[in-house]
Amino acid sequence: MTTPDAGVPRGPAEGQDLRALMSLFPTGVAVIGALDGAGRPWGMTCSSLCSVSLDPPTLLVCVRSGSPTLAALERRGTFSVNLLHHSAQDVAELFSSGDPDRFRRTSWHLPDSAAAGPHLGDAAHAVADCRVDGVRRVGDHTVVFGRVDRVGVDTGPQRAPLLYGLRRYAAWPSGGSVAGPDRSRRGRSTRSDMPQPEESAPVQSPEEVLRTSGVPFTVLDHVPIVGQADAETKLGLATEQLLKTMVFRTADGGFVLAALPVTGRVHYGRLARAAGVPRSKLRQAEPDELGLLGMEPGGASPVCARPDVVTVFDASVTRMGIVYCGSGRADRTVRIQAAQLIELVEPTIEELSS
Ligand SMILES: Cc1cc2nc3c(=O)[nH]c(=O)nc-3n(C[C@H](O)[C@H](O)[C@H](O)COP(=O)(O)O)c2cc1C
């Protein structure tokens, strides 16, 4: 019996064939950085990061040979590797845009005099300082081997890695569980992995998250409602201002929140793609599972305290003004500017409505 295969290979392969091949090989996203002779920062988005050896700890990156970042890196002999978290897509885009002002448009620092290159404190959840341990030109790129001198892993709320595959960005489907290194940049342990919320652990409610964020919002108290349609009929709110949140679970126990106008119907395929999970592995959450997110049925909210939850907003939300959305509780509704909600949640934006 014959089975479908990947197609009969055709050759000779060209650059675009390699691009097509590698687009099927998703990776994390890094910004490699270097300082030039005048101490100016250079950097570029890079996915050709590869572990080479554990002893000594060595990695490699492949950089286009005309890159000014490569020139700085070779001249100085050191470079930094910044691993971007899932909320840093804008930084990945900036550092792949050729924008000469990229370091003026993002926050960076040198933690101390031994920093091998710029550290992107806000956008990166892990940084390695490396020494150049060899270069090899291959075609139009240069392979740079880097001896990893020190590693820092930030295990704050932005722990899920940013991914790139199929020529688009995606978030890690159900949170990052990034193990910290044994030794810190300064020789101390940096292992401060934030514990993943246990299935039974209390989770901050969406309203508490909003309150501590400082984002302006108000809350309407009302009789308990079941669906968002209830908000229209029982609370008399305008349909076009209602944002509904649907809660999904992935096969590995993760959560995906989808926020869209109350009249929209979620396109499962697009949601699954945006969340980075196969469509067949996505199911709507049972009402009693909402408690794991600090929410109750009728109160599903696009704001969630759990950093491992993937949130996807329909693109139309970016064009909405004031919206009413769940607070976590069935008897309270949040009124908030859509733009501020987006700024707080930092969702993946997708055409979700079918
Ligand atoms: C997700 C992603 C990954 C990339 N990875 C690499 C890479 O590994 N090597 C490379 O040379 N360019 C890579 N690029 C392209 C560079 O980021 C882009 O050409 C950038 O403008 C280079 O900066 P420069 O002009 O300062 O050299 C990547 C782009 C994207 C969007």
The ligand as an SDF file (V2000), in Angstrom:
LIG
                    3D

 31 33  0  0  0  0  0  0  0  0999 V2000
   11.4460   35.5920   12.3690 C   0  0  0  0  0  0  0  0  0  0  0  0
   12.6700   36.0940   11.6320 C   0  0  0  0  0  0  0  0  0  0  0  0
   13.8480   35.4150   11.7400 C   0  0  0  0  0  0  0  0  0  0  0  0
   14.9930   35.8540   11.0740 C   0  0  0  0  0  0  0  0  0  0  0  0
   16.1450   35.1630   11.2000 N   0  0  0  0  0  0  0  0  0  0  0  0
   17.2530   35.5660   10.5590 C   0  0  0  0  0  0  0  0  0  0  0  0
   18.4690   34.8600   10.7080 C   0  0  0  0  0  0  0  0  0  0  0  0
   18.5520   33.8540   11.3990 O   0  0  0  0  0  0  0  0  0  0  0  0
   19.5610   35.3190   10.0570 N   0  0  0  0  0  0  0  0  0  0  0  0
   19.5000   36.4460    9.2590 C   0  0  0  0  0  0  0  0  0  0  0  0
   20.5250   36.8110    8.6860 O   0  0  0  0  0  0  0  0  0  0  0  0
   18.3520   37.1390    9.0970 N   0  0  0  0  0  0  0  0  0  0  0  0
   17.2250   36.7330    9.7470 C   0  0  0  0  0  0  0  0  0  0  0  0
   16.0790   37.4360    9.6040 N   0  0  0  0  0  0  0  0  0  0  0  0
   16.0660   38.6400    8.7900 C   0  0  0  0  0  0  0  0  0  0  0  0
   16.7120   39.8250    9.5300 C   0  0  0  0  0  0  0  0  0  0  0  0
   16.1270   40.0120   10.8040 O   0  0  0  0  0  0  0  0  0  0  0  0
   16.5460   41.1180    8.7100 C   0  0  0  0  0  0  0  0  0  0  0  0
   17.1580   40.9370    7.4630 O   0  0  0  0  0  0  0  0  0  0  0  0
   17.1210   42.3330    9.4160 C   0  0  0  0  0  0  0  0  0  0  0  0
   16.8000   43.4840    8.6960 O   0  0  0  0  0  0  0  0  0  0  0  0
   18.6090   42.2410    9.5240 C   0  0  0  0  0  0  0  0  0  0  0  0
   19.1050   43.3810   10.1880 O   0  0  0  0  0  0  0  0  0  0  0  0
   20.3480   44.1550    9.5690 P   0  0  0  0  0  0  0  0  0  0  0  0
   19.8230   44.7710    8.2970 O   0  0  0  0  0  0  0  0  0  0  0  0
   20.7520   45.1530   10.5870 O   0  0  0  0  0  0  0  0  0  0  0  0
   21.3670   43.1430    9.2970 O   0  0  0  0  0  0  0  0  0  0  0  0
   14.9290   37.0100   10.2590 C   0  0  0  0  0  0  0  0  0  0  0  0
   13.7250   37.6900   10.1400 C   0  0  0  0  0  0  0  0  0  0  0  0
   12.6000   37.2370   10.8080 C   0  0  0  0  0  0  0  0  0  0  0  0
   11.3090   37.9860   10.6620 C   0  0  0  0  0  0  0  0  0  0  0  0
  1  2  1  0
  2  3  1  0
  2 30  2  0
  3  4  2  0
  4  5  1  0
  4 28  1  0
  5  6  2  0
  6  7  1  0
  6 13  1  0
  7  8  2  0
  7  9  1  0
  9 10  1  0
 10 11  2  0
 10 12  1  0
 12 13  2  0
 13 14  1  0
 14 15  1  0
 14 28  1  0
 15 16  1  0
 16 17  1  0
 16 18  1  0
 18 19  1  0
 18 20  1  0
 20 21  1  0
 20 22  1  0
 22 23  1  0
 23 24  1  0
 24 25  2  0
 24 26  1  0
 24 27  1  0
 28 29  2  0
 29 30  1  0
 30 31  1  0
M  END
$$$$
